[in-house]
Amino acid sequence: MEKPAKISAELRLWLDEFAIALENWEGWLNRVEQAYVTGEFESLHLLEGESESIQQGLIAARESRAGLIQLAVSHGFAGTSVTSLARWLGRSVSAESNSHLARLEQQLRRAQQMSTALWVTGFQAASYTSALLDILATGNSQQATYGNCERAALEGGHIVDAAA
């Protein structure tokens, strides 16, 4: 019975480590979203620098998780997830740890959804900006600035020239 107790203790430590990494990631995503929505693009640039430490925290938590799973496998566990590990450990996992795990799963889903939404929004903004630049350069978002046979395309800058 000592083996599950040691694994249960390691699980509790991992839950705390993952909670910190996840909280840092979700907080960072919230700050990125806020800066993006309010147009504080200088803040976005600064937040980009923070992403490395956020990623390192998540990588460390993933590596610790792999170590925890490997420890459990060496004691007869046949699963690959922390949730199945908690079920395998049964009563040696406290109700508090099970509740903590459920909260972390919900928080992880929220962070993943927010991350995906910001990623998609970023690509949409880049596409919009690209189309605007095409319009400014050529007067048409469907026409290349440098065409191989169109004189108008070679001249470019229709809107910019017209405003001058």
Steps between C-alpha positions, in 0.01 A plus 500: 500500500806727528531526122161667443564734795829617344330542162208684664744740663675556166160558338417772755835669433442483126150645534646799684776543240255477212258741670774764515602448136138506385419810705800678347392401148138600549600830659736572211227416246263739681760779484561430129128511429460824695791666319367381165144621567614840627755545221800518733737353245813602690372288788454209261864527405603491867267207568663310216821507701323338796380210288834319532469464879135395466601232249783382725258460791262296287786288365625433854150396608471267199837343580402457866175340386695256282717414800194447719339273241828307460523455878147363505569273201796354688252405774247335270298791362401445137349839409635818345302781665499662841124451521533124446788499749274659764237233431766228519619630836143488630453593864864589550424824313323752719166649402676837500754378242222361281314831523821689422555280195146568374549878542832483315337311212238776466764772524712325237203486260435873554865587437511283187182662366632848570835415342327369188272803481796739526691302238208511254439868571866574440492331161179682410659831595807419291279413202301821544818706522640330191179576307514864610860529385405348164219753464733788586764378258280403207149627559375140504557222752474236226772646278867442562721805541745365244328328209701369207296657221268766638620857476265613779637233728857608424419859589346404836405748770167605348342624818823642637569680167143631479525649848829677423 
